[in-house]
Amino acid sequence: MKSRKLGALLAMSMVTALMMGSGLVASATRGGADDDSPLHMLMEKVQSNNATVLKGVRTAANFKKSQADVVTSAKELSKLAKEARKFTEPATDQKQPQAKWEELTDAMIKESDKFVELAAKTDAVQVDVKNAYKSVQKSCTDCHDVFRVEE
């Protein structure tokens, strides 16, 4: 009986240690000076607006009830892309031409603006809007493939 309790305690201790250790590693890889950079803060806003759009276009019922929020968030995505365009650090950090950064942010602006037009229509259909958002997401992915290279 005592042996079983000791074994269970040891197992729980190991699990706790592993969880704490992985939490420290995760926070160390997420944390750092870059988390306070203006671009990072801007991208946090992008993520928030992206989540709003994705939730809003998930189903026809969601879209019907949150169409205005979807449009507002999509407009904000375009605005944020315009703000991001001025940054030079991503091109410098990844040793890419600034023109490439501008090209990819321009693509996001263009796709976001097209998405806003479609999503704002009073007769917009959820399936069409959801499919149209894939172009916005692709513009994000294309940029991240070049400028957010995971180490």
Long-range contacts (C-beta under 8 A, 24 or more apart in sequence): 37-89, 38-87, 39-84, 39-87, 39-89, 39-90, 42-80, 42-83, 42-84, 43-84, 45-76, 45-80, 46-77, 46-80, 46-81, 46-140, 49-73, 49-74, 49-76, 49-77, 49-80, 50-77, 50-137, 50-140, 53-77, 53-133, 53-136, 54-133, 57-126, 57-129, 57-130, 57-133, 58-130, 59-126, 60-126, 60-127, 62-126, 63-124, 63-126, 63-129, 63-130, 64-126, 67-119, 67-124, 70-119, 70-129, 71-116, 71-119, 71-120, 74-112, 74-115, 74-116, 74-119, 74-136, 75-112, 75-116, 77-108, 77-112, 77-136, 78-108, 78-109, 78-112, 78-113, 78-116, 81-105, 81-108, 81-109, 81-112, 82-109, 84-108, 85-109, 90-147, 90-148, 91-147, 93-147, 94-146, 94-147, 94-149, 96-146, 96-147, 100-146, 101-143, 101-147, 104-139, 104-142, 104-143, 104-146, 104-147, 105-143, 107-139, 107-142, 107-143, 108-136, 108-139, 108-140, 108-143, 110-139, 111-135, 111-136, 111-138, 111-139, 112-136, 112-139
